[in-house]
Amino acid sequence: MHPILQLYNSINQFGISNNLKLKVLEPGSIEYQMKVLPGHLATPIAIHGGVLAALMDAVLGVAALSLTCQENKLVSTVEFKINYLAPAEPGDSLLAEGKVLKPGNRLIIAEGLIRNPERDLLIAKGLGSFYAYPIKKSGFLEKLSPEQRKILNKG
């Protein structure tokens, strides 16, 4: 895994608190796994749409980041849309897949799917735009601890 992705994965509090498991398939293509927990529910029988939207933003953004990190760039969400197709239920194991459709120097377009593979069910589909910018101009490096900087220096 690229050092920027490794560092991001280790400090991403959303991913940590939701127990997201990242798998990089190739630059521009990633997967996240997530289990639907009681804190994710809007009702006793279904996940909150905001949790799915956050997962979609994460999978789209990290797909873009997995490509731009090769050029020492970070990404920020410009916009994204999501279509909710079926409810996710308590205890479901979700597989979120993100893939870059159109790479660009500054703007990256990515698509994503959230599925429940155990029920062979498509939960949501998304499309997003992400702005790529150099890590050195982000202010990100200045916020890192010496231990976190060591991760980046491995690359």
VMD Tcl script that builds the backbone (N, CA, C; Angstrom):
set m [mol new atoms 465]
animate dup $m
set s [atomselect $m all]
$s set {name element resname resid chain x y z} {
  {N N MET 1 A 0.848 -1.179 0.000}
  {CA C MET 1 A 0.000 0.000 0.000}
  {C C MET 1 A 0.895 1.244 0.000}
  {N N HIS 2 A 0.534 2.220 -0.803}
  {CA C HIS 2 A 1.301 3.463 -0.890}
  {C C HIS 2 A 1.356 4.133 0.488}
  {N N PRO 3 A 2.502 4.738 0.851}
  {CA C PRO 3 A 2.626 5.361 2.178}
  {C C PRO 3 A 1.552 6.412 2.490}
  {N N ILE 4 A 1.121 7.194 1.498}
  {CA C ILE 4 A 0.062 8.180 1.755}
  {C C ILE 4 A -1.230 7.470 2.138}
  {N N LEU 5 A -1.569 6.397 1.428}
  {CA C LEU 5 A -2.773 5.625 1.768}
  {C C LEU 5 A -2.629 4.953 3.125}
  {N N GLN 6 A -1.455 4.432 3.396}
  {CA C GLN 6 A -1.207 3.784 4.684}
  {C C GLN 6 A -1.401 4.784 5.823}
  {N N LEU 7 A -0.854 5.981 5.665}
  {CA C LEU 7 A -1.008 7.018 6.684}
  {C C LEU 7 A -2.474 7.427 6.811}
  {N N TYR 8 A -3.126 7.686 5.683}
  {CA C TYR 8 A -4.541 8.078 5.705}
  {C C TYR 8 A -5.371 7.032 6.445}
  {N N ASN 9 A -5.150 5.785 6.133}
  {CA C ASN 9 A -5.915 4.706 6.753}
  {C C ASN 9 A -5.671 4.646 8.263}
  {N N SER 10 A -4.471 5.015 8.700}
  {CA C SER 10 A -4.145 4.939 10.130}
  {C C SER 10 A -4.672 6.133 10.933}
  {N N ILE 11 A -4.965 7.264 10.274}
  {CA C ILE 11 A -5.434 8.450 11.006}
  {C C ILE 11 A -6.882 8.825 10.699}
  {N N ASN 12 A -7.525 8.140 9.774}
  {CA C ASN 12 A -8.897 8.445 9.371}
  {C C ASN 12 A -9.868 8.021 10.480}
  {N N GLN 13 A -10.291 8.975 11.294}
  {CA C GLN 13 A -11.141 8.653 12.440}
  {C C GLN 13 A -12.508 8.112 12.031}
  {N N PHE 14 A -13.050 8.549 10.900}
  {CA C PHE 14 A -14.316 7.984 10.421}
  {C C PHE 14 A -14.145 6.497 10.139}
  {N N GLY 15 A -13.088 6.158 9.429}
  {CA C GLY 15 A -12.835 4.752 9.116}
  {C C GLY 15 A -12.575 3.916 10.348}
  {N N ILE 16 A -11.808 4.471 11.281}
  {CA C ILE 16 A -11.485 3.744 12.508}
  {C C ILE 16 A -12.734 3.525 13.346}
  {N N SER 17 A -13.531 4.579 13.558}
  {CA C SER 17 A -14.705 4.453 14.428}
  {C C SER 17 A -15.801 3.588 13.821}
  {N N ASN 18 A -15.807 3.444 12.502}
  {CA C ASN 18 A -16.801 2.589 11.849}
  {C C ASN 18 A -16.223 1.243 11.427}
  {N N ASN 19 A -14.986 0.977 11.855}
  {CA C ASN 19 A -14.318 -0.299 11.600}
  {C C ASN 19 A -14.273 -0.645 10.107}
  {N N LEU 20 A -13.958 0.368 9.277}
  {CA C LEU 20 A -13.850 0.133 7.838}
  {C C LEU 20 A -12.560 -0.615 7.541}
  {N N LYS 21 A -12.664 -1.622 6.700}
  {CA C LYS 21 A -11.505 -2.414 6.279}
  {C C LYS 21 A -11.202 -2.073 4.825}
  {N N LEU 22 A -10.034 -1.489 4.591}
  {CA C LEU 22 A -9.630 -1.034 3.262}
  {C C LEU 22 A -8.840 -2.102 2.530}
  {N N LYS 23 A -9.184 -2.267 1.251}
  {CA C LYS 23 A -8.411 -3.132 0.356}
  {C C LYS 23 A -8.184 -2.356 -0.941}
  {N N VAL 24 A -6.920 -2.144 -1.292}
  {CA C VAL 24 A -6.577 -1.474 -2.547}
  {C C VAL 24 A -6.394 -2.560 -3.598}
  {N N LEU 25 A -7.232 -2.528 -4.631}
  {CA C LEU 25 A -7.144 -3.521 -5.703}
  {C C LEU 25 A -6.057 -3.136 -6.703}
  {N N GLU 26 A -6.008 -1.852 -7.031}
  {CA C GLU 26 A -4.992 -1.254 -7.894}
  {C C GLU 26 A -5.173 0.255 -7.785}
  {N N PRO 27 A -4.214 1.052 -8.227}
  {CA C PRO 27 A -4.427 2.494 -8.178}
  {C C PRO 27 A -5.717 2.874 -8.919}
  {N N GLY 28 A -6.605 3.552 -8.197}
  {CA C GLY 28 A -7.889 3.956 -8.776}
  {C C GLY 28 A -9.024 2.999 -8.504}
  {N N SER 29 A -8.778 1.916 -7.786}
  {CA C SER 29 A -9.822 0.920 -7.509}
  {C C SER 29 A -9.628 0.345 -6.107}
  {N N ILE 30 A -10.641 0.533 -5.241}
  {CA C ILE 30 A -10.530 0.075 -3.853}
  {C C ILE 30 A -11.838 -0.553 -3.381}
  {N N GLU 31 A -11.758 -1.205 -2.241}
  {CA C GLU 31 A -12.942 -1.731 -1.557}
  {C C GLU 31 A -12.854 -1.376 -0.077}
  {N N TYR 32 A -14.004 -1.121 0.500}
  {CA C TYR 32 A -14.148 -1.013 1.952}
  {C C TYR 32 A -15.163 -2.059 2.382}
  {N N GLN 33 A -14.911 -2.694 3.513}
  {CA C GLN 33 A -15.895 -3.574 4.136}
  {C C GLN 33 A -16.353 -2.911 5.423}
  {N N MET 34 A -17.658 -3.023 5.702}
  {CA C MET 34 A -18.218 -2.441 6.912}
  {C C MET 34 A -19.400 -3.277 7.382}
  {N N LYS 35 A -19.475 -3.502 8.674}
  {CA C LYS 35 A -20.608 -4.209 9.278}
  {C C LYS 35 A -21.590 -3.166 9.804}
  {N N VAL 36 A -22.890 -3.379 9.560}
  {CA C VAL 36 A -23.927 -2.475 10.057}
  {C C VAL 36 A -24.112 -2.729 11.551}
  {N N LEU 37 A -23.789 -1.705 12.346}
  {CA C LEU 37 A -23.841 -1.786 13.804}
  {C C LEU 37 A -25.064 -1.040 14.337}
  {N N PRO 38 A -25.450 -1.279 15.590}
  {CA C PRO 38 A -26.614 -0.580 16.153}
  {C C PRO 38 A -26.525 0.948 16.045}
  {N N GLY 39 A -25.344 1.515 16.186}
  {CA C GLY 39 A -25.181 2.964 16.075}
  {C C GLY 39 A -25.379 3.515 14.677}
  {N N HIS 40 A -25.487 2.659 13.680}
  {CA C HIS 40 A -25.701 3.074 12.294}
  {C C HIS 40 A -27.181 3.142 11.923}
  {N N LEU 41 A -28.054 2.688 12.807}
  {CA C LEU 41 A -29.463 2.513 12.451}
  {C C LEU 41 A -30.279 3.794 12.594}
  {N N ALA 42 A -31.198 3.996 11.639}
  {CA C ALA 42 A -32.189 5.069 11.724}
  {C C ALA 42 A -33.451 4.534 12.391}
  {N N THR 43 A -33.759 3.292 12.118}
  {CA C THR 43 A -34.899 2.591 12.712}
  {C C THR 43 A -34.381 1.232 13.173}
  {N N PRO 44 A -35.183 0.480 13.915}
  {CA C PRO 44 A -34.696 -0.840 14.338}
  {C C PRO 44 A -34.408 -1.805 13.183}
  {N N ILE 45 A -34.862 -1.456 11.975}
  {CA C ILE 45 A -34.720 -2.403 10.864}
  {C C ILE 45 A -33.847 -1.914 9.708}
  {N N ALA 46 A -33.351 -0.665 9.764}
  {CA C ALA 46 A -32.596 -0.168 8.600}
  {C C ALA 46 A -31.536 0.860 8.991}
  {N N ILE 47 A -30.453 0.836 8.229}
  {CA C ILE 47 A -29.352 1.789 8.395}
  {C C ILE 47 A -29.823 3.200 8.034}
  {N N HIS 48 A -29.212 4.200 8.646}
  {CA C HIS 48 A -29.501 5.597 8.311}
  {C C HIS 48 A -28.875 5.916 6.957}
  {N N GLY 49 A -29.596 6.632 6.123}
  {CA C GLY 49 A -29.079 7.005 4.806}
  {C C GLY 49 A -27.804 7.820 4.876}
  {N N GLY 50 A -27.639 8.591 5.944}
  {CA C GLY 50 A -26.422 9.385 6.106}
  {C C GLY 50 A -25.185 8.525 6.292}
  {N N VAL 51 A -25.352 7.364 6.916}
  {CA C VAL 51 A -24.220 6.438 7.078}
  {C C VAL 51 A -23.814 5.893 5.712}
  {N N LEU 52 A -24.813 5.538 4.898}
  {CA C LEU 52 A -24.504 5.057 3.544}
  {C C LEU 52 A -23.867 6.167 2.708}
  {N N ALA 53 A -24.351 7.403 2.861}
  {CA C ALA 53 A -23.761 8.526 2.120}
  {C C ALA 53 A -22.308 8.744 2.542}
  {N N ALA 54 A -22.041 8.651 3.839}
  {CA C ALA 54 A -20.665 8.812 4.320}
  {C C ALA 54 A -19.767 7.692 3.803}
  {N N LEU 55 A -20.283 6.466 3.797}
  {CA C LEU 55 A -19.518 5.338 3.259}
  {C C LEU 55 A -19.257 5.537 1.766}
  {N N MET 56 A -20.258 6.032 1.034}
  {CA C MET 56 A -20.080 6.280 -0.398}
  {C C MET 56 A -19.024 7.360 -0.625}
  {N N ASP 57 A -19.093 8.452 0.126}
  {CA C ASP 57 A -18.090 9.512 -0.006}
  {C C ASP 57 A -16.699 8.955 0.279}
  {N N ALA 58 A -16.601 8.104 1.292}
  {CA C ALA 58 A -15.308 7.508 1.652}
  {C C ALA 58 A -14.769 6.624 0.536}
  {N N VAL 59 A -15.601 5.759 -0.013}
  {CA C VAL 59 A -15.111 4.816 -1.032}
  {C C VAL 59 A -14.772 5.536 -2.338}
  {N N LEU 60 A -15.560 6.543 -2.694}
  {CA C LEU 60 A -15.246 7.325 -3.890}
  {C C LEU 60 A -13.946 8.106 -3.692}
  {N N GLY 61 A -13.834 8.765 -2.546}
  {CA C GLY 61 A -12.656 9.588 -2.268}
  {C C GLY 61 A -11.375 8.791 -2.169}
  {N N VAL 62 A -11.434 7.634 -1.525}
  {CA C VAL 62 A -10.213 6.834 -1.384}
  {C C VAL 62 A -9.848 6.168 -2.713}
  {N N ALA 63 A -10.835 5.868 -3.550}
  {CA C ALA 63 A -10.510 5.387 -4.901}
  {C C ALA 63 A -9.708 6.462 -5.638}
  {N N ALA 64 A -10.170 7.711 -5.551}
  {CA C ALA 64 A -9.442 8.819 -6.184}
  {C C ALA 64 A -8.065 9.000 -5.544}
  {N N LEU 65 A -8.005 8.952 -4.212}
  {CA C LEU 65 A -6.732 9.107 -3.505}
  {C C LEU 65 A -5.744 7.999 -3.867}
  {N N SER 66 A -6.247 6.787 -4.074}
  {CA C SER 66 A -5.349 5.671 -4.412}
  {C C SER 66 A -4.652 5.896 -5.751}
  {N N LEU 67 A -5.241 6.742 -6.578}
  {CA C LEU 67 A -4.620 7.100 -7.855}
  {C C LEU 67 A -3.711 8.326 -7.695}
  {N N THR 68 A -4.223 9.371 -7.044}
  {CA C THR 68 A -3.457 10.621 -6.947}
  {C C THR 68 A -2.260 10.524 -6.011}
  {N N CYS 69 A -2.308 9.616 -5.049}
  {CA C CYS 69 A -1.168 9.494 -4.124}
  {C C CYS 69 A 0.099 9.085 -4.868}
  {N N GLN 70 A -0.049 8.456 -6.019}
  {CA C GLN 70 A 1.112 8.076 -6.828}
  {C C GLN 70 A 1.904 9.314 -7.267}
  {N N GLU 71 A 1.211 10.468 -7.323}
  {CA C GLU 71 A 1.843 11.740 -7.700}
  {C C GLU 71 A 1.971 12.675 -6.493}
  {N N ASN 72 A 1.901 12.115 -5.278}
  {CA C ASN 72 A 1.978 12.891 -4.032}
  {C C ASN 72 A 0.908 13.973 -3.955}
  {N N LYS 73 A -0.324 13.586 -4.337}
  {CA C LYS 73 A -1.468 14.497 -4.257}
  {C C LYS 73 A -2.528 13.908 -3.335}
  {N N LEU 74 A -3.240 14.801 -2.668}
  {CA C LEU 74 A -4.413 14.448 -1.877}
  {C C LEU 74 A -5.654 14.812 -2.678}
  {N N VAL 75 A -6.833 14.460 -2.170}
  {CA C VAL 75 A -8.087 14.820 -2.831}
  {C C VAL 75 A -9.084 15.354 -1.808}
  {N N SER 76 A -9.982 16.188 -2.304}
  {CA C SER 76 A -11.125 16.672 -1.530}
  {C C SER 76 A -12.375 16.486 -2.374}
  {N N THR 77 A -13.478 16.168 -1.713}
  {CA C THR 77 A -14.746 16.000 -2.417}
  {C C THR 77 A -15.221 17.345 -2.951}
  {N N VAL 78 A -15.551 17.381 -4.240}
  {CA C VAL 78 A -16.189 18.545 -4.849}
  {C C VAL 78 A -17.700 18.363 -4.753}
  {N N GLU 79 A -18.186 17.212 -5.184}
  {CA C GLU 79 A -19.603 16.861 -5.086}
  {C C GLU 79 A -19.756 15.371 -5.320}
  {N N PHE 80 A -20.871 14.820 -4.835}
  {CA C PHE 80 A -21.223 13.448 -5.191}
  {C C PHE 80 A -22.717 13.260 -5.064}
  {N N LYS 81 A -23.211 12.260 -5.762}
  {CA C LYS 81 A -24.627 11.899 -5.662}
  {C C LYS 81 A -24.716 10.431 -5.310}
  {N N ILE 82 A -25.822 10.084 -4.690}
  {CA C ILE 82 A -26.047 8.699 -4.303}
  {C C ILE 82 A -27.489 8.335 -4.617}
  {N N ASN 83 A -27.669 7.135 -5.136}
  {CA C ASN 83 A -28.995 6.555 -5.321}
  {C C ASN 83 A -29.128 5.406 -4.342}
  {N N TYR 84 A -30.139 5.487 -3.486}
  {CA C TYR 84 A -30.423 4.410 -2.529}
  {C C TYR 84 A -31.348 3.417 -3.220}
  {N N LEU 85 A -30.942 2.156 -3.258}
  {CA C LEU 85 A -31.682 1.156 -4.023}
  {C C LEU 85 A -32.349 0.095 -3.153}
  {N N ALA 86 A -31.808 -0.146 -1.963}
  {CA C ALA 86 A -32.377 -1.144 -1.046}
  {C C ALA 86 A -31.864 -0.836 0.356}
  {N N PRO 87 A -32.614 -1.233 1.385}
  {CA C PRO 87 A -32.141 -0.973 2.749}
  {C C PRO 87 A -31.060 -1.958 3.179}
  {N N ALA 88 A -30.143 -1.455 3.981}
  {CA C ALA 88 A -29.189 -2.327 4.673}
  {C C ALA 88 A -29.738 -2.525 6.077}
  {N N GLU 89 A -29.599 -3.730 6.588}
  {CA C GLU 89 A -30.226 -4.109 7.852}
  {C C GLU 89 A -29.185 -4.334 8.943}
  {N N PRO 90 A -29.634 -4.337 10.206}
  {CA C PRO 90 A -28.699 -4.592 11.307}
  {C C PRO 90 A -27.929 -5.893 11.095}
  {N N GLY 91 A -26.619 -5.829 11.298}
  {CA C GLY 91 A -25.776 -7.013 11.163}
  {C C GLY 91 A -25.294 -7.299 9.757}
  {N N ASP 92 A -25.828 -6.588 8.755}
  {CA C ASP 92 A -25.369 -6.803 7.378}
  {C C ASP 92 A -23.880 -6.483 7.254}
  {N N SER 93 A -23.189 -7.257 6.445}
  {CA C SER 93 A -21.809 -6.959 6.063}
  {C C SER 93 A -21.855 -6.308 4.695}
  {N N LEU 94 A -21.397 -5.073 4.620}
  {CA C LEU 94 A -21.454 -4.321 3.371}
  {C C LEU 94 A -20.094 -4.312 2.690}
  {N N LEU 95 A -20.127 -4.370 1.368}
  {CA C LEU 95 A -18.935 -4.237 0.543}
  {C C LEU 95 A -19.130 -2.998 -0.317}
  {N N ALA 96 A -18.274 -2.003 -0.118}
  {CA C ALA 96 A -18.315 -0.773 -0.911}
  {C C ALA 96 A -17.149 -0.812 -1.887}
  {N N GLU 97 A -17.457 -0.584 -3.154}
  {CA C GLU 97 A -16.447 -0.638 -4.214}
  {C C GLU 97 A -16.351 0.736 -4.866}
  {N N GLY 98 A -15.140 1.255 -4.988}
  {CA C GLY 98 A -14.928 2.541 -5.636}
  {C C GLY 98 A -13.937 2.403 -6.770}
  {N N LYS 99 A -14.226 3.105 -7.871}
  {CA C LYS 99 A -13.350 3.019 -9.045}
  {C C LYS 99 A -13.317 4.371 -9.746}
  {N N VAL 100 A -12.112 4.790 -10.120}
  {CA C VAL 100 A -11.957 6.028 -10.884}
  {C C VAL 100 A -12.424 5.772 -12.311}
  {N N LEU 101 A -13.348 6.618 -12.773}
  {CA C LEU 101 A -13.833 6.540 -14.155}
  {C C LEU 101 A -12.996 7.404 -15.085}
  {N N LYS 102 A -12.667 8.609 -14.609}
  {CA C LYS 102 A -11.914 9.546 -15.437}
  {C C LYS 102 A -10.872 10.249 -14.580}
  {N N PRO 103 A -9.610 9.878 -14.761}
  {CA C PRO 103 A -8.555 10.590 -14.038}
  {C C PRO 103 A -8.289 11.933 -14.713}
  {N N GLY 104 A -7.841 12.866 -13.935}
  {CA C GLY 104 A -7.469 14.167 -14.474}
  {C C GLY 104 A -6.381 14.770 -13.613}
  {N N ASN 105 A -5.758 15.822 -14.103}
  {CA C ASN 105 A -4.701 16.478 -13.343}
  {C C ASN 105 A -5.255 17.141 -12.084}
  {N N ARG 106 A -6.439 17.748 -12.198}
  {CA C ARG 106 A -7.056 18.425 -11.054}
  {C C ARG 106 A -8.387 17.823 -10.644}
  {N N LEU 107 A -9.150 17.282 -11.576}
  {CA C LEU 107 A -10.486 16.766 -11.275}
  {C C LEU 107 A -10.561 15.290 -11.630}
  {N N ILE 108 A -11.004 14.500 -10.667}
  {CA C ILE 108 A -11.116 13.047 -10.839}
  {C C ILE 108 A -12.582 12.678 -10.665}
  {N N ILE 109 A -13.101 11.837 -11.555}
  {CA C ILE 109 A -14.476 11.344 -11.459}
  {C C ILE 109 A -14.414 9.876 -11.051}
  {N N ALA 110 A -15.188 9.525 -10.018}
  {CA C ALA 110 A -15.201 8.144 -9.519}
  {C C ALA 110 A -16.641 7.664 -9.361}
  {N N GLU 111 A -16.814 6.347 -9.492}
  {CA C GLU 111 A -18.126 5.736 -9.265}
  {C C GLU 111 A -18.003 4.726 -8.138}
  {N N GLY 112 A -19.125 4.480 -7.476}
  {CA C GLY 112 A -19.102 3.534 -6.372}
  {C C GLY 112 A -20.378 2.731 -6.266}
  {N N LEU 113 A -20.238 1.558 -5.690}
  {CA C LEU 113 A -21.365 0.675 -5.394}
  {C C LEU 113 A -21.239 0.222 -3.951}
  {N N ILE 114 A -22.370 0.111 -3.276}
  {CA C ILE 114 A -22.416 -0.506 -1.954}
  {C C ILE 114 A -23.337 -1.703 -2.075}
  {N N ARG 115 A -22.799 -2.872 -1.716}
  {CA C ARG 115 A -23.547 -4.128 -1.860}
  {C C ARG 115 A -23.597 -4.882 -0.544}
  {N N ASN 116 A -24.577 -5.754 -0.465}
  {CA C ASN 116 A -24.588 -6.789 0.561}
  {C C ASN 116 A -24.335 -8.087 -0.190}
  {N N PRO 117 A -23.092 -8.579 -0.206}
  {CA C PRO 117 A -22.784 -9.778 -0.994}
  {C C PRO 117 A -23.482 -11.033 -0.475}
  {N N GLU 118 A -23.760 -11.087 0.824}
  {CA C GLU 118 A -24.417 -12.276 1.387}
  {C C GLU 118 A -25.842 -12.428 0.871}
  {N N ARG 119 A -26.517 -11.292 0.615}
  {CA C ARG 119 A -27.892 -11.336 0.097}
  {C C ARG 119 A -27.939 -11.027 -1.397}
  {N N ASP 120 A -26.763 -10.885 -2.034}
  {CA C ASP 120 A -26.669 -10.535 -3.450}
  {C C ASP 120 A -27.563 -9.336 -3.764}
  {N N LEU 121 A -27.366 -8.265 -2.977}
  {CA C LEU 121 A -28.245 -7.107 -3.038}
  {C C LEU 121 A -27.429 -5.836 -3.242}
  {N N LEU 122 A -27.813 -5.044 -4.245}
  {CA C LEU 122 A -27.199 -3.739 -4.469}
  {C C LEU 122 A -27.932 -2.727 -3.590}
  {N N ILE 123 A -27.214 -2.098 -2.674}
  {CA C ILE 123 A -27.789 -1.177 -1.695}
  {C C ILE 123 A -27.803 0.259 -2.224}
  {N N ALA 124 A -26.697 0.696 -2.841}
  {CA C ALA 124 A -26.593 2.080 -3.314}
  {C C ALA 124 A -25.566 2.181 -4.434}
  {N N LYS 125 A -25.764 3.218 -5.249}
  {CA C LYS 125 A -24.835 3.521 -6.342}
  {C C LYS 125 A -24.502 5.003 -6.248}
  {N N GLY 126 A -23.242 5.362 -6.517}
  {CA C GLY 126 A -22.845 6.762 -6.405}
  {C C GLY 126 A -21.868 7.191 -7.482}
  {N N LEU 127 A -21.759 8.496 -7.647}
  {CA C LEU 127 A -20.851 9.110 -8.611}
  {C C LEU 127 A -20.339 10.403 -7.988}
  {N N GLY 128 A -19.035 10.643 -8.066}
  {CA C GLY 128 A -18.493 11.834 -7.427}
  {C C GLY 128 A -17.347 12.466 -8.190}
  {N N SER 129 A -17.111 13.738 -7.868}
  {CA C SER 129 A -15.999 14.514 -8.424}
  {C C SER 129 A -15.081 14.910 -7.277}
  {N N PHE 130 A -13.772 14.805 -7.519}
  {CA C PHE 130 A -12.780 15.062 -6.477}
  {C C PHE 130 A -11.677 15.953 -7.019}
  {N N TYR 131 A -11.295 16.932 -6.203}
  {CA C TYR 131 A -10.235 17.869 -6.556}
  {C C TYR 131 A -8.909 17.322 -6.040}
  {N N ALA 132 A -7.916 17.240 -6.921}
  {CA C ALA 132 A -6.579 16.757 -6.552}
  {C C ALA 132 A -5.644 17.944 -6.373}
  {N N TYR 133 A -4.836 17.893 -5.299}
  {CA C TYR 133 A -3.909 18.983 -5.016}
  {C C TYR 133 A -2.652 18.421 -4.362}
  {N N PRO 134 A -1.506 19.093 -4.544}
  {CA C PRO 134 A -0.234 18.590 -4.012}
  {C C PRO 134 A -0.248 18.528 -2.483}
  {N N ILE 135 A 0.252 17.432 -1.948}
  {CA C ILE 135 A 0.296 17.260 -0.497}
  {C C ILE 135 A 1.127 18.362 0.160}
  {N N LYS 136 A 2.167 18.828 -0.519}
  {CA C LYS 136 A 3.042 19.860 0.064}
  {C C LYS 136 A 2.340 21.202 0.222}
  {N N LYS 137 A 1.283 21.449 -0.547}
  {CA C LYS 137 A 0.554 22.717 -0.460}
  {C C LYS 137 A -0.693 22.609 0.415}
  {N N SER 138 A -0.913 21.460 1.014}
  {CA C SER 138 A -2.169 21.208 1.724}
  {C C SER 138 A -2.178 21.662 3.177}
  {N N GLY 139 A -1.001 21.810 3.795}
  {CA C GLY 139 A -0.934 22.049 5.230}
  {C C GLY 139 A -1.017 20.763 6.030}
  {N N PHE 140 A -1.215 19.658 5.337}
  {CA C PHE 140 A -1.364 18.336 5.951}
  {C C PHE 140 A -0.080 17.885 6.642}
  {N N LEU 141 A 1.049 18.075 5.970}
  {CA C LEU 141 A 2.327 17.586 6.496}
  {C C LEU 141 A 2.688 18.238 7.825}
  {N N GLU 142 A 2.337 19.512 7.969}
  {CA C GLU 142 A 2.670 20.243 9.195}
  {C C GLU 142 A 1.910 19.714 10.410}
  {N N LYS 143 A 0.803 19.031 10.188}
  {CA C LYS 143 A -0.029 18.519 11.284}
  {C C LYS 143 A 0.388 17.124 11.745}
  {N N LEU 144 A 1.349 16.517 11.070}
  {CA C LEU 144 A 1.740 15.143 11.378}
  {C C LEU 144 A 2.731 15.071 12.527}
  {N N SER 145 A 2.619 14.000 13.287}
  {CA C SER 145 A 3.594 13.724 14.344}
  {C C SER 145 A 4.858 13.139 13.705}
  {N N PRO 146 A 5.964 13.094 14.441}
  {CA C PRO 146 A 7.180 12.467 13.903}
  {C C PRO 146 A 6.949 11.008 13.491}
  {N N GLU 147 A 6.140 10.277 14.239}
  {CA C GLU 147 A 5.856 8.872 13.893}
  {C C GLU 147 A 5.092 8.785 12.575}
  {N N GLN 148 A 4.133 9.705 12.391}
  {CA C GLN 148 A 3.362 9.706 11.149}
  {C C GLN 148 A 4.228 10.105 9.959}
  {N N ARG 149 A 5.155 11.007 10.162}
  {CA C ARG 149 A 6.070 11.399 9.080}
  {C C ARG 149 A 6.945 10.224 8.644}
  {N N LYS 150 A 7.288 9.348 9.591}
  {CA C LYS 150 A 8.093 8.165 9.265}
  {C C LYS 150 A 7.366 7.274 8.270}
  {N N ILE 151 A 6.045 7.165 8.401}
  {CA C ILE 151 A 5.258 6.355 7.461}
  {C C ILE 151 A 5.419 6.912 6.050}
  {N N LEU 152 A 5.307 8.229 5.907}
  {CA C LEU 152 A 5.443 8.850 4.583}
  {C C LEU 152 A 6.848 8.705 4.024}
  {N N ASN 153 A 7.838 8.739 4.880}
  {CA C ASN 153 A 9.226 8.655 4.418}
  {C C ASN 153 A 9.612 7.261 3.942}
  {N N LYS 154 A 8.754 6.257 4.187}
  {CA C LYS 154 A 9.035 4.900 3.701}
  {C C LYS 154 A 8.856 4.803 2.197}
  {N N GLY 155 A 8.090 5.736 1.606}
  {CA C GLY 155 A 7.747 5.647 0.191}
  {C C GLY 155 A 8.736 6.204 -0.740}
}
mol reanalyze $m
mol bondsrecalc $m
mol representation Tube
mol addrep $m
